[in-house]
């Protein structure tokens, strides 16, 4: 619980703190961090960065890699095109929960509910809900009189369609509604703030190739997902607008089936925000390096590949990497590990992950644990829990 002082109405300081806890490139004072654990002020600025937090425990245990992993119901987040390649069950349901930044605050968390339904052997629909709770804030005035409490929160609601185009290739399309309520109607700089809303879409593709490697059965898979292509978001009429965290994920995974009981998967993802990098300006505000970042969403997506003030070298620094491994025994017990790397100049999140999973009949449980490599990182000791259920049969078409 956080306690903040305010003269009658929530001051600029409160709104700045709330926004710094959720805006990816802003920090909570010297040495502070933001929602995704980044401690760098050079990270690309976006609104609603909770959309980039990995919600489920399987990929969370594999360095936050999941674009090309074998399909499950949490493909709604990673790559909706995979949904149509799920196992023969017609319905899948998953619930994930993760306490977040517990090194900083005790009551911030992310919850994720995901559902998929196979219409037939070619078409699958999915839906998911992400809810980010930023904890309780006590509001008091300058005389320490209580003004009540407030719970800032954000959520997104998704609907997806996945369709096969041939036996080994599929495409996916997702629509998303985003709601961010951070300020409780506070007056900031003479403007009354409001809850922010936005619409976005994802496009995705998935390809798999059953093959033989090193004398054993294997499956190679490749996936691409471009997420959060949508309207800018603002917390005041006529106020500053922020890009959504439009993100490109590209991944590959290779699974070896050694026998009927043992299989091993190696996966690797790369991520890049498709958001303009702020230029370097002089004291008069003139751009001296980089490009103007006050552009439209389509222009910002294309510009994001070539606008870093430091040139191509800095553009490469904006790419993060996620290698991961999974060992599965008898389709029932899994051990996982991974690593996430982000350049120190672009967020500096670096952490090891590990976890396990267990399947019994139609149910499954997964757990992941995050070990941040930076000393005293707010991401250290982060846990994720996921429960899944698969039921029903698919209609043949």
C-alpha positions as CSV (number, residue, x, y, z in Angstrom):
1,X,0.0,0.0,0.0
2,X,1.3,3.4,-0.9
3,X,0.5,6.6,1.0
4,X,0.6,10.0,-0.8
5,X,0.2,13.5,0.4
6,X,-2.1,15.9,-1.5
7,X,-3.6,19.4,-1.1
8,X,-7.3,18.5,-1.4
9,X,-7.1,17.1,-4.9
10,X,-4.5,14.6,-6.1
11,X,-1.5,16.7,-7.2
12,X,0.8,16.4,-10.2
13,X,3.1,14.3,-8.0
14,X,0.5,11.6,-7.6
15,X,-0.3,11.4,-11.3
16,X,3.4,11.4,-12.2
17,X,4.0,8.5,-9.7
18,X,1.0,6.5,-11.0
19,X,2.1,7.0,-14.6
20,X,5.7,6.3,-13.8
21,X,4.7,2.9,-12.4
22,X,3.0,2.1,-15.7
23,X,4.9,4.1,-18.4
24,X,7.7,1.9,-19.6
25,X,10.5,4.5,-19.8
26,X,9.8,6.7,-16.8
27,X,11.3,6.1,-13.4
28,X,10.1,6.5,-9.8
29,X,12.8,8.9,-8.7
30,X,16.6,8.3,-8.6
31,X,17.4,4.6,-8.8
32,X,13.7,3.7,-9.2
33,X,12.1,1.4,-11.6
34,X,8.9,1.0,-13.6
35,X,6.2,-1.6,-14.1
36,X,8.3,-4.0,-16.2
37,X,11.3,-3.7,-13.8
38,X,13.4,-1.5,-16.1
39,X,15.7,0.9,-14.4
40,X,16.8,2.8,-17.5
41,X,15.5,6.2,-18.6
42,X,16.6,5.4,-22.2
43,X,13.9,2.8,-22.8
44,X,11.4,3.6,-25.5
45,X,8.3,5.4,-24.0
46,X,4.9,3.8,-24.4
47,X,1.6,3.8,-22.6
48,X,0.0,0.8,-20.9
49,X,3.2,-1.4,-20.8
50,X,1.4,-4.0,-18.8
51,X,0.4,-5.4,-22.3
52,X,4.0,-6.6,-22.7
53,X,4.2,-8.5,-19.4
54,X,4.3,-12.3,-20.0
55,X,1.1,-13.6,-18.3
56,X,1.5,-17.4,-18.3
57,X,3.9,-19.7,-16.4
58,X,5.0,-21.9,-19.3
59,X,6.6,-19.2,-21.3
60,X,7.4,-17.3,-18.2
61,X,9.7,-20.2,-17.2
62,X,11.4,-20.2,-20.6
63,X,12.8,-16.6,-20.7
64,X,9.5,-15.2,-21.8
65,X,9.6,-17.0,-25.2
66,X,6.5,-18.4,-26.7
67,X,5.9,-17.3,-30.3
68,X,6.7,-20.7,-31.8
69,X,6.2,-23.1,-28.9
70,X,3.8,-25.9,-29.3
71,X,0.2,-24.5,-29.2
72,X,-1.9,-24.2,-26.0
73,X,-4.6,-21.9,-24.9
74,X,-2.2,-19.2,-23.9
75,X,-1.4,-18.7,-27.6
76,X,-4.0,-16.0,-27.3
77,X,-1.2,-13.8,-26.0
78,X,1.9,-15.2,-27.7
79,X,0.7,-16.0,-31.2
80,X,-3.1,-16.5,-31.8
81,X,-2.3,-18.2,-35.2
82,X,-1.2,-21.3,-33.2
83,X,-4.7,-21.8,-31.6
84,X,-5.9,-23.9,-34.5
85,X,-3.1,-26.4,-34.0
86,X,-4.1,-27.2,-30.4
87,X,-4.7,-30.8,-29.5
88,X,-7.9,-32.5,-30.4
89,X,-9.9,-31.1,-27.4
90,X,-12.5,-28.6,-28.5
91,X,-12.2,-26.2,-25.5
92,X,-9.3,-25.0,-23.4
93,X,-9.3,-22.7,-20.4
94,X,-6.4,-21.2,-18.5
95,X,-6.1,-18.9,-15.5
96,X,-2.8,-17.3,-14.6
97,X,-1.8,-15.1,-11.7
98,X,1.5,-13.2,-11.0
99,X,2.4,-11.0,-8.0
100,X,4.4,-8.2,-9.6
101,X,7.3,-6.0,-8.4
102,X,7.0,-7.3,-4.9
103,X,10.4,-5.9,-4.1
104,X,8.8,-2.5,-4.4
105,X,5.2,-2.8,-3.4
106,X,3.2,-5.6,-1.8
107,X,-0.1,-5.5,-3.7
108,X,0.6,-5.1,-7.4
109,X,-0.5,-8.1,-9.5
110,X,-1.3,-9.4,-13.0
111,X,-4.2,-11.8,-13.7
112,X,-4.9,-13.5,-17.0
113,X,-7.8,-15.5,-18.2
114,X,-7.6,-17.2,-21.6
115,X,-10.1,-19.4,-23.5
116,X,-10.1,-21.2,-26.9
117,X,-12.7,-23.1,-28.8
118,X,-12.1,-25.2,-31.9
119,X,-15.0,-24.7,-34.3
120,X,-13.6,-27.5,-36.5
121,X,-10.2,-28.9,-37.6
122,X,-9.4,-25.6,-39.4
123,X,-10.9,-22.8,-37.4
124,X,-10.5,-21.8,-33.8
125,X,-11.7,-18.8,-31.8
126,X,-10.1,-17.4,-28.7
127,X,-10.8,-14.8,-26.0
128,X,-8.7,-13.5,-23.1
129,X,-8.8,-10.9,-20.3
130,X,-5.7,-9.3,-18.7
131,X,-6.2,-7.4,-15.5
132,X,-3.4,-5.4,-14.0
133,X,-4.0,-4.2,-10.4
134,X,-1.7,-1.5,-9.2
135,X,-2.5,-1.8,-5.5
136,X,-4.2,0.5,-3.0
137,X,-3.2,4.1,-2.6
138,X,-4.2,6.1,0.5
139,X,-5.0,9.8,-0.3
140,X,-4.3,12.5,2.3
141,X,-4.2,16.3,2.1
142,X,-1.4,18.6,3.4
143,X,-2.7,18.3,6.9
144,X,-2.7,14.5,6.8
145,X,-6.5,14.3,6.6
146,X,-7.7,11.2,4.9
147,X,-9.2,11.7,1.5
148,X,-10.1,8.0,1.0
149,X,-8.4,5.3,-1.0
150,X,-8.0,4.5,-4.7
151,X,-7.0,1.4,-6.6
152,X,-5.6,2.3,-10.1
153,X,-6.0,-0.5,-12.6
154,X,-5.8,-1.5,-16.2
155,X,-7.3,-4.3,-18.3
156,X,-7.5,-5.5,-21.9
157,X,-10.1,-7.7,-23.5
158,X,-9.2,-9.7,-26.6
159,X,-11.1,-11.8,-29.2
160,X,-9.1,-13.9,-31.8
161,X,-9.6,-16.0,-34.8
162,X,-7.1,-18.6,-36.1
163,X,-7.4,-20.4,-39.4
164,X,-5.3,-23.1,-41.1
165,X,-4.2,-22.5,-44.7
166,X,-2.9,-26.0,-45.4
167,X,-1.8,-28.7,-43.0
168,X,1.2,-26.8,-41.5
169,X,0.5,-23.1,-41.8
170,X,-2.0,-20.8,-40.1
171,X,-2.8,-17.1,-39.7
172,X,-4.4,-15.3,-36.8
173,X,-6.2,-12.0,-36.2
174,X,-7.0,-10.4,-32.8
175,X,-9.1,-7.4,-31.8
176,X,-8.4,-5.7,-28.5
177,X,-10.1,-3.2,-26.2
178,X,-7.8,-1.5,-23.6
179,X,-8.9,0.5,-20.5
180,X,-6.4,2.3,-18.2
181,X,-7.7,4.0,-15.1
182,X,-4.7,5.6,-13.3
183,X,-5.6,9.1,-12.0
184,X,-9.1,8.9,-10.4
185,X,-10.1,12.2,-12.2
186,X,-7.4,14.3,-10.6
187,X,-6.6,17.8,-11.9
188,X,-3.1,17.9,-13.4
189,X,-1.7,21.2,-14.8
190,X,-5.2,22.7,-14.9
191,X,-6.7,19.7,-16.8
192,X,-8.9,17.0,-15.4
193,X,-7.6,13.6,-16.1
194,X,-9.7,10.7,-17.1
195,X,-9.6,7.0,-17.7
196,X,-7.9,6.2,-21.0
197,X,-9.3,3.8,-23.6
198,X,-7.9,2.4,-26.9
199,X,-8.5,-0.1,-29.6
200,X,-5.8,-2.4,-31.1
201,X,-5.3,-5.4,-33.3
202,X,-2.7,-8.2,-33.6
203,X,-1.7,-10.1,-36.7
204,X,0.2,-13.4,-36.5
205,X,1.4,-16.4,-38.5
206,X,2.6,-19.8,-37.6
207,X,4.4,-22.5,-39.6
208,X,5.5,-26.0,-38.5
209,X,7.5,-28.7,-40.3
210,X,7.5,-32.3,-39.0
211,X,10.8,-33.8,-39.9
212,X,13.7,-36.1,-39.0
213,X,16.8,-34.8,-37.3
214,X,19.8,-36.8,-36.0
215,X,17.9,-40.0,-36.6
216,X,14.9,-39.1,-34.5
217,X,11.5,-37.5,-35.1
218,X,11.4,-33.8,-34.8
219,X,9.2,-30.7,-35.3
220,X,10.5,-27.3,-36.4
221,X,8.2,-24.3,-35.9
222,X,8.4,-20.7,-36.7
223,X,6.1,-17.8,-35.6
224,X,5.6,-14.1,-36.1
225,X,3.3,-11.8,-34.1
226,X,2.8,-8.1,-34.4
227,X,0.7,-6.9,-31.4
228,X,-1.0,-3.8,-30.2
229,X,-1.4,-2.0,-33.5
230,X,-3.8,0.6,-32.5
231,X,-4.9,4.1,-31.4
232,X,-2.7,6.3,-29.2
233,X,-3.8,6.7,-25.6
234,X,-4.3,9.8,-23.6
235,X,-5.3,10.6,-20.0
236,X,-6.8,14.1,-20.6
237,X,-8.8,15.8,-23.3
238,X,-6.2,17.6,-25.5
239,X,-3.4,16.2,-23.3
240,X,-0.3,14.3,-24.3
241,X,-0.9,11.1,-26.3
242,X,1.2,8.0,-26.0
243,X,1.8,5.1,-28.4
244,X,0.6,1.7,-27.4
245,X,3.4,-0.8,-27.0
246,X,3.2,-2.1,-30.6
247,X,5.6,-5.0,-30.6
248,X,7.1,-7.4,-33.1
249,X,7.8,-10.9,-31.9
250,X,9.7,-13.4,-34.1
251,X,10.5,-16.9,-32.8
252,X,11.6,-20.4,-33.7
253,X,11.3,-23.7,-31.8
254,X,12.6,-27.1,-32.4
255,X,11.3,-30.2,-30.6
256,X,13.0,-33.7,-30.6
257,X,10.9,-36.7,-29.8
258,X,13.4,-39.2,-28.6
259,X,10.9,-41.9,-27.9
260,X,7.3,-42.3,-26.7
261,X,8.1,-40.8,-23.3
262,X,10.9,-38.2,-23.8
263,X,10.9,-34.9,-25.7
264,X,13.1,-31.9,-25.6
265,X,12.3,-28.4,-27.0
266,X,14.7,-25.5,-27.7
267,X,13.2,-22.1,-28.5
268,X,14.4,-18.6,-29.2
269,X,12.4,-15.4,-29.5
270,X,13.4,-11.8,-30.4
271,X,11.3,-8.7,-29.6
272,X,11.3,-5.2,-30.8
273,X,9.0,-2.3,-30.0
274,X,7.6,-0.7,-33.2
275,X,7.4,2.7,-31.5
276,X,9.4,5.8,-32.4
277,X,12.5,6.4,-30.4
278,X,12.6,10.0,-28.9
279,X,15.2,12.1,-30.7
280,X,18.0,14.0,-29.1
281,X,17.2,17.7,-28.8
282,X,19.3,20.8,-27.9
283,X,18.4,23.4,-25.2
284,X,16.0,25.1,-27.7
285,X,14.2,21.9,-28.4
286,X,15.6,21.4,-31.9
287,X,16.3,17.9,-33.1
288,X,20.0,17.2,-33.4
289,X,19.9,13.4,-33.8
290,X,17.1,11.0,-34.6
291,X,13.7,11.8,-36.1
292,X,10.6,13.6,-34.9
293,X,8.6,11.2,-32.8
294,X,5.3,13.1,-33.1
295,X,4.0,11.1,-35.9
296,X,1.0,8.9,-36.7
297,X,0.8,5.2,-35.6
298,X,1.5,3.8,-39.1
299,X,4.4,6.2,-39.6
300,X,5.7,5.4,-36.2
301,X,5.8,1.7,-36.9
302,X,7.9,2.0,-40.1
303,X,10.0,4.8,-38.6
304,X,10.9,2.6,-35.5
305,X,13.4,0.6,-37.6
306,X,15.6,3.6,-38.5
307,X,15.0,6.5,-36.1
308,X,17.3,5.8,-33.1
309,X,19.6,8.9,-32.4
310,X,22.6,6.6,-32.2
311,X,22.0,5.0,-35.7
312,X,22.0,1.3,-36.5
313,X,24.0,0.4,-33.4
314,X,21.3,1.9,-31.2
315,X,18.6,0.2,-33.2
316,X,20.2,-3.2,-32.5
317,X,20.1,-2.3,-28.8
318,X,16.3,-2.1,-29.0
319,X,16.0,-5.8,-29.7
320,X,15.6,-8.1,-26.8
321,X,16.4,-11.9,-26.8
322,X,14.7,-14.9,-25.1
323,X,16.2,-18.4,-25.3
324,X,14.4,-21.2,-23.5
325,X,14.4,-25.0,-23.1
326,X,11.7,-27.5,-22.1
327,X,12.0,-31.2,-21.2
328,X,8.7,-33.2,-21.2
329,X,8.3,-36.7,-19.8
330,X,5.3,-38.8,-20.9
331,X,3.3,-35.7,-21.8
332,X,2.8,-35.2,-18.1
333,X,5.8,-33.7,-16.4
334,X,7.9,-30.8,-17.6
335,X,11.0,-29.0,-16.5
336,X,11.8,-25.6,-18.1
337,X,14.5,-22.8,-18.0
338,X,15.3,-19.7,-19.9
339,X,17.0,-16.3,-20.0
340,X,15.8,-12.8,-21.0
341,X,18.2,-10.1,-22.1
342,X,17.5,-6.5,-22.7
343,X,20.3,-4.0,-23.5
344,X,21.3,-1.8,-20.5
345,X,20.6,1.3,-22.5
346,X,17.1,0.2,-23.4
347,X,15.6,-1.0,-20.1
348,X,18.3,-3.3,-18.7
349,X,16.0,-6.2,-17.8
350,X,18.2,-9.3,-17.5
351,X,17.0,-12.4,-15.7
352,X,17.1,-16.2,-15.5
353,X,13.8,-18.1,-15.3
354,X,12.9,-21.7,-14.4
355,X,9.8,-23.7,-13.8
356,X,7.9,-26.9,-13.9
357,X,4.6,-28.2,-15.1
358,X,2.3,-31.2,-14.4
359,X,-0.6,-32.7,-16.4
360,X,-3.2,-35.1,-15.1
361,X,-6.2,-36.1,-17.2
362,X,-7.7,-32.8,-18.6
363,X,-6.0,-30.6,-16.0
364,X,-2.6,-28.9,-15.8
365,X,-0.7,-26.7,-13.4
366,X,2.5,-24.7,-14.2
367,X,4.8,-22.7,-12.1
368,X,7.6,-20.3,-13.0
369,X,10.2,-18.4,-11.0
370,X,12.3,-15.4,-12.0
371,X,15.8,-14.8,-10.8
372,X,16.9,-11.3,-11.8
373,X,20.6,-11.0,-12.5
374,X,20.8,-7.4,-11.3
375,X,21.4,-6.9,-7.6
376,X,18.3,-5.8,-5.8
377,X,16.2,-5.9,-8.9
378,X,12.4,-5.4,-8.3
379,X,11.8,-8.3,-10.6
380,X,13.7,-10.7,-8.4
381,X,11.8,-13.7,-6.9
382,X,8.8,-13.1,-9.2
383,X,6.4,-16.1,-9.3
384,X,3.7,-17.0,-11.9
385,X,1.0,-19.6,-11.4
386,X,-1.1,-21.1,-14.2
387,X,-4.0,-23.6,-14.1
388,X,-5.4,-25.1,-17.3
389,X,-8.2,-27.4,-18.4
390,X,-8.9,-29.1,-21.8
391,X,-12.3,-30.7,-22.5
392,X,-14.7,-31.6,-25.3
393,X,-14.1,-33.0,-28.8
394,X,-13.7,-31.3,-32.1
395,X,-16.2,-31.5,-35.0
396,X,-14.6,-32.8,-38.2
397,X,-15.1,-30.8,-41.3
